[in-house]
Amino acid sequence: MNDTVLSAAEVLGTHGPLSQHLAGFRVRAAQQAMADAIAAALTDKQDLLVEAGTGTGKTLAYLVPAMLSGMKIIISTGTKNLQDQLINRDVPLLRQALKIPVSVSVLKGRSNYLCLHRYDQAQQEPTLDKIQVKSLRTIKNWSDGTRHGDIAECSDLSESDPFWIKVTSTVDNCLGQDCEVYDKCYLVKARRDAQAADVVIVNHHLLLSDMALQQSGFGELLPGADAYIIDEAHQLPEIASQYFGLGFSTAQAADLATDCAQAYHQDINETAEFAAQTDLLSRRSAQLRDVFGSQQRRAPWVTLAQDANVQERLTQFYEALYALRTQLQPLAERSKDLATCLERCEILLERYTQMTQPAASGFVHWFEVHRRSVSLHMTPLDIAATFHEHRAHKPGVWIFTSATLTVAGKFEHFTSRLGLHDARCMHWDSPFDYQHNTLMYLPPDMPEPNSPNYIEKVVWVTRQVLSFSRGRAFVLFTSHRAMQDAWQRLRGSLPYPLFVQGDMSRDVLLEKFRATPNAVLLGTSSFWEGVDVRGEALSCVIIDKLPFATPDDPVLQARIDALRARGANPFMDYQLPSAVIALKQGAGRLIRDYDDRGVLVLCDPRLRSKPYGKIFLNSLPPMPVTRDEQDVLHFFMNQSREMVN
């Protein structure tokens, strides 16, 4: 670069370096304004909240001032995929364009890195089946050439492959500095790189895990920083609730039993008594899960806390866990792995005691039944004070940004949940031309959502609209049950390729959807946000209901009770704002680029019949609204003519 120091807005301007290095670069006034606002916040050390509509280009709007600032900055994203996008695409682009010596590193949770110790154990394991041997061979071919040990680099084996569990570590089974290959550890190297880097890219789970670990007095995962930029910030309150609470799962106990058995076999292997004890803990974990029934669900712990069968299984589980600790104690001096297992066992015993006692004030005590395990939780009802306390231990500027922070233009719902009352708030609308490129269709004569024939009517509307759009649609549902019902009604009868969530991983489904002409995809929460399909492949988004949280969710019900006890209005103060933000995310899947065109179909009649419907509509982009299906037909007919021309 020349000696002239450019502002963040100038870098993103017509004559800036990005216009010369990025093909198809488009100057966006909102992006420039957002970049300057973030630069000012960093300089003034002023916390900032930014809502920037889809298409603003918020990634470059925060990366440019961050890389120009000369400050140590941690950037936290919503997902590992966004981390990879930043480090593999956006950061190299800016490095080339700005020509400044800014070092950037990415840091993920430990389960994202190959563990050399557990990898060595897996290679010695005699009981691997043919599929596992094939997975191990794939990992070996990749590991011979990897520099970072990030499992996302291993393109020949899906990150969801169950074999990764055997060759990656968790906070429970990591040996730390006692590991014989500690100096070669990929996670340790990644953390050292993060300590030295100017900009560190993490995700929300790692950021909040670091905060929770710091609270417990066990040090920290992340380096100190001058500033924290939180992208996809709307996700933060719910994730924080998970990390600032307590949890215990039978899956943790089952994993402990497996690791104990493997470590004993490899390091000691003297008698069969120890194996019998680990087998017993595995059985007791499964039996405890089974006593909760076959249905996957969430419910308050009080509903089963006095159940005799549950209490019997809990006692048997505790006795097996306690007996395993007794056997581990004399063995821990003879095996580093068994010493770690002993620590895990003692932590599980402590958590068991906490989880089977009444919850402390301000916490909700609940359980969740999974397919193969059951977990007990204590979740804080209000995290604002806790989050504020954690931020005090991480002094610096905090900047929060997302496309969905406001409800009807106001930030209060988000700021109150995290206690951000002193932050400056700014908003920029999307630069996309919603008036000419979109249409919102509110189907007439829809029954109430609790009506028994509601999904039948949603499917009827879906068939009509898909005949106009020629497929090319997401159909988004607020529950798996509704999605499965619709799928049963649509499968085999649509003239378009039909995909449904659950058939394969989300990334594979998206890839197939993009590559298949006129495809239709049915999805639930996984597809409401973080999904980007540009162009005509996605020209219609159909949403079955307003996304209010399930009323029988134990955490939600406890929050409602607490708000009501304080004299607040739970619906207006919590349930409605949360649903508005979720709807904004779902609707945001439709238009992802300047030339995109499409129809948003909102089937829920409450948008018109209830006074709060206006709050939802006023929070969405300014789309023309119709209740006439012929307008939908004409929209797509005009789109077809434009595509031909």
Secondary structure by P-SEA (a helix, b strand, c coil): cccccccccccccccccccccccbbbbbaaaaaaaaaaaaaaaacccbbbbbccccccccaaaaaaaacccbbbbbcccaaaaaaaaccaaaaaaaaaccbbbbbbbccccccccaaaaaaaaacccccaaaaaaaaaaaaaaacccccccccccccccccccccccccccccccccccccccccaaaaaaaaaaaccbbbbcaaaaaaaaaaaaaccccccccccbbbbccccccaaaaaaaacccccaaaaaaaaaaaaaaaaacccccaaaaaaaaaaaaaaaaaaaaacccccccccccccccaaaaaaaaaaaaaaaaaaaaacccccccaaaaaaaaaaaaaaaaaaaaaccccccccccccccccccccccccccaaaaaaaaaaacccbbbbbcccccccccaaaaaaaaccccbbbbbbcccccccccbbbbbccccccccccaaaaaaaaaaaaaaaaaccccccccccaaaaaaaaaaccccccccccccccccaaaaaaaaaaccbbbbbbccccccccccccccccbbbbccccccccccaaaaaaaaaaaaaccccccccaaaaaaaaaaaaaacccccccccbbbbbcccccccccaaaaaaaacccccccccaaaaaaaaaaaaaaaac
